[in-house]
Amino acid sequence: MPSTRELLGLKGSIRKFVSPVSESYFSGDILRFHDSSTSYLTHEMNMIQGYATKDPHTLAQGESVLLYTIKTQKFGINDYTDASGYQEFAPTIGNGMLRLKAGTVFVKVNGLNQTSKLPEQTQTTNVDFYLDSTQTKVRLRKLSSDAYGINLGLNPHQRPDLIQINYQLERIP
């Protein structure tokens, strides 16, 4: 049996603490980590998909930057869809495998923080904003009798409203 550093069929050199779980043309679809005594740890890295597909998978640097960086996007008065009870904003998400991570979305209108129910942020009552059911859009409620929400376009200073949305992304399970 070859040692951990000399795996049959593996192209290139293998470093300490990492060994392939499965192999393909690209040598090591999934990497498994182990300690100095070659006892396997619970962590693996999925090299094919490039992102974690189950709990013990570790994230590549690009994936962690994508998911853990707080993104800021600013919207103007013409950048939303108007509905009967809310104004809907669509932050840039990228592909169809991502959505807004509940609990990380924060909205400011003209510098004033708007409220939502943490951590799920999908509750529609007693909030200024909430996420839609797909968690890809932010809905800013229009001012209602419960004193929550805000009406855009009624700025007393005669300046256009500025809506700032801060958020993080997550993969759709």
C-alpha positions as CSV (number, residue, x, y, z in Angstrom):
1,M,0.0,0.0,0.0
2,P,1.5,3.4,-0.9
3,S,2.1,5.9,1.8
4,T,0.0,9.1,2.1
5,R,2.6,11.0,0.2
6,E,2.8,8.5,-2.7
7,L,-0.7,7.8,-4.0
8,L,-1.0,5.6,-7.1
9,G,-2.6,7.4,-10.0
10,L,-2.2,10.9,-8.5
11,K,-0.5,13.4,-10.8
12,G,1.9,15.9,-9.2
13,S,3.1,16.0,-5.6
14,I,0.9,15.5,-2.6
15,R,1.5,17.6,0.5
16,K,1.3,16.7,4.1
17,F,-2.1,16.7,5.7
18,V,-4.1,16.4,2.4
19,S,-5.1,13.3,0.4
20,P,-7.6,12.7,-2.4
21,V,-10.9,10.9,-1.6
22,S,-11.8,10.4,-5.2
23,E,-9.8,10.9,-8.4
24,S,-10.6,12.0,-11.9
25,Y,-8.7,13.4,-14.9
26,F,-7.9,16.4,-12.7
27,S,-6.5,14.4,-9.8
28,G,-8.5,14.7,-6.6
29,D,-12.2,15.6,-6.9
30,I,-12.4,15.8,-3.1
31,L,-9.5,16.4,-0.8
32,R,-9.6,15.1,2.8
33,F,-7.5,16.6,5.5
34,H,-5.6,14.7,8.2
35,D,-3.4,15.5,11.1
36,S,0.3,14.6,11.5
37,S,-0.5,11.0,12.6
38,T,-2.5,10.6,9.4
39,S,-5.8,10.3,11.3
40,Y,-8.4,11.8,9.1
41,L,-10.2,15.0,10.2
42,T,-13.8,15.6,9.4
43,H,-13.0,18.3,6.9
44,E,-13.0,17.8,3.1
45,M,-12.7,20.2,0.2
46,N,-14.9,19.7,-2.9
47,M,-12.6,20.5,-5.8
48,I,-15.1,19.8,-8.6
49,Q,-18.0,22.2,-7.6
50,G,-15.7,24.7,-6.0
51,Y,-18.1,25.2,-3.0
52,A,-19.2,23.3,0.0
53,T,-22.0,20.8,-0.7
54,K,-22.3,19.3,2.8
55,D,-21.3,20.3,6.3
56,P,-17.7,18.9,6.5
57,H,-16.7,20.6,3.3
58,T,-14.4,23.6,3.7
59,L,-14.7,26.7,1.6
60,A,-12.2,27.8,-1.0
61,Q,-11.0,31.4,-0.7
62,G,-13.1,32.6,-3.6
63,E,-16.2,31.0,-2.2
64,S,-15.7,32.5,1.3
65,V,-15.1,36.0,-0.3
66,L,-18.4,35.6,-2.2
67,L,-20.4,34.5,0.8
68,Y,-18.8,36.5,3.7
69,T,-18.1,39.9,2.1
70,I,-20.8,42.5,2.9
71,K,-22.0,44.0,-0.3
72,T,-23.5,47.5,-0.5
73,Q,-25.8,48.6,-3.3
74,K,-27.4,52.0,-3.7
75,F,-30.7,52.6,-5.4
76,G,-32.5,55.7,-6.6
77,I,-36.1,56.7,-7.0
78,N,-36.3,54.9,-10.4
79,D,-34.6,51.7,-9.3
80,Y,-37.6,49.8,-7.8
81,T,-40.8,48.1,-8.7
82,D,-43.9,49.7,-7.2
83,A,-46.6,47.5,-5.7
84,S,-49.7,48.3,-3.7
85,G,-48.1,47.9,-0.3
86,Y,-44.4,48.0,-0.9
87,Q,-41.5,49.1,-3.2
88,E,-39.4,46.2,-4.3
89,F,-35.6,46.4,-4.9
90,A,-33.5,43.7,-6.6
91,P,-29.9,43.7,-5.4
92,T,-27.4,42.2,-7.7
93,I,-27.0,38.5,-6.8
94,G,-25.4,36.9,-9.8
95,N,-26.4,33.4,-10.6
96,G,-29.6,31.4,-9.7
97,M,-27.7,29.4,-7.0
98,L,-27.5,32.3,-4.6
99,R,-29.9,34.4,-2.5
100,L,-29.8,37.1,0.2
101,K,-28.8,35.7,3.5
102,A,-31.5,36.4,6.1
103,G,-30.2,38.2,9.1
104,T,-27.5,40.1,7.1
105,V,-29.7,42.6,5.2
106,F,-29.8,46.2,6.4
107,V,-31.6,49.0,4.7
108,K,-31.1,52.8,5.0
109,V,-33.4,55.4,3.4
110,N,-31.7,58.8,3.2
111,G,-29.3,57.6,6.0
112,L,-32.1,56.4,8.3
113,N,-32.0,52.7,9.3
114,Q,-35.1,50.7,8.6
115,T,-36.3,47.9,10.8
116,S,-36.9,44.2,10.1
117,K,-37.4,41.1,12.2
118,L,-34.1,39.3,12.8
119,P,-33.0,36.6,12.1
120,E,-35.4,35.5,9.4
121,Q,-36.3,38.9,7.9
122,T,-39.3,37.5,6.0
123,Q,-42.0,38.6,8.4
124,T,-44.2,41.3,6.8
125,T,-45.9,42.8,9.9
126,N,-44.4,45.5,12.2
127,V,-41.4,46.0,10.0
128,D,-40.1,48.7,7.6
129,F,-38.7,46.1,5.2
130,Y,-38.6,42.4,4.6
131,L,-37.3,39.8,2.1
132,D,-39.6,38.2,-0.5
133,S,-40.2,34.4,-0.3
134,T,-37.3,33.6,-2.7
135,Q,-34.9,35.9,-0.6
136,T,-33.8,37.6,-3.8
137,K,-35.6,40.9,-3.4
138,V,-35.9,43.4,-0.6
139,R,-39.4,44.9,-0.1
140,L,-39.6,48.3,1.6
141,R,-43.1,48.7,3.0
142,K,-45.1,51.8,2.2
143,L,-46.1,53.8,5.3
144,S,-49.2,52.2,6.8
145,S,-51.5,52.8,9.8
146,D,-49.1,50.8,12.1
147,A,-46.5,53.5,11.5
148,Y,-44.1,51.1,9.8
149,G,-42.7,51.7,6.4
150,I,-41.8,54.8,4.4
151,N,-43.2,56.5,1.3
152,L,-40.5,57.2,-1.2
153,G,-40.6,60.4,-3.3
154,L,-42.0,62.5,-0.4
155,N,-38.7,63.8,0.7
156,P,-39.3,67.3,2.4
157,H,-35.9,68.5,1.3
158,Q,-36.8,68.2,-2.4
159,R,-33.9,65.9,-3.0
160,P,-34.2,62.4,-4.6
161,D,-34.4,59.5,-2.0
162,L,-31.3,57.4,-1.7
163,I,-31.8,53.7,-0.6
164,Q,-28.8,51.8,0.5
165,I,-28.9,48.0,1.0
166,N,-26.1,46.1,2.7
167,Y,-26.3,42.3,2.5
168,Q,-24.4,39.0,2.3
169,L,-25.2,36.1,0.1
170,E,-25.7,32.4,0.7
171,R,-26.1,29.3,-1.5
172,I,-29.7,28.0,-2.0
173,P,-29.8,24.7,-0.2
